[in-house]
Amino acid sequence: MATVGTCCLVGVICNRTLFIANLGDSRVVLGKKVGNTGVVAAIQLSAEHNANIESVRQELKELHPNDPQIVVLRHGVWRVKGVIQVSRSIGDVYLKDSQFNREPINPKFRLPEPFDMPLLSANPTIISHPIHPNDSFLIFASDGLWEHLTNEKAVEIVQSNPRAGSAKRLVKAALQEAARRREMRYSDLRKIDKKVRRHFHDDITVIVLFLNHDLISRGSVQEPPLSVRSALEY
């Protein structure tokens, strides 16, 4: 249980404002209509907590100034202590409390030296986005999707097809790209057992939310007014 962890991505709409809480390397992308051109732009609303991002590595170094090995480059991938890519997560307590960094955890994941402060954080990043009439839809997805599709490609797929089945369509597009990179057919990739398939692509979870502005407007008045706060404020 000490090695089990997960990312989390939450969206809440209140008083015509979208609040996004992100923890880990999932991502939410907004599809926004550009005037009356028929074009829909892709706007990324969240930032991943992934050690491959330079700003995340800098944040880790500032939090752990006495640890020159807080981020390690292995096989072309930056990882926290050479073990995990995400810098924030729910769980993964073996990297948050030294007492869990021991047997029976696999030696290749255990750290050779004890640590006196958490290496990972469970604090989310929270952003707010005032909803505009041209905001069309939101794509919430785990990193498995974004490893294979750009923000622009994902928005294009949603915009150019019927609404029904949008999430499944995005998953299929990502799997097709994963198969192409491995020089194999999509149908053959689908035949591989899911446990083995993790060697070919990461898990993919997608939710597509189409914004109903009439409904948002009717729900914009709250009695009494709601107070939306981050746990970090307490």
Secondary structure by P-SEA (a helix, b strand, c coil): cccccbbbbbbbbcccbbbbbbccccbbbbbcccccccbbbbbbcccccccccaaaaaaaaaacccccccccccccccccccccccccccccccccccccccccccccccccccccccccccbbbbbbbcccccccbbbbbcccccccccaaaaaaaaaaccccaaaaaaaaaaaaaaaaaacccaaaaaacccccccccccbbbbbbbbbcaaaaaaacccccbbbbbbcccc
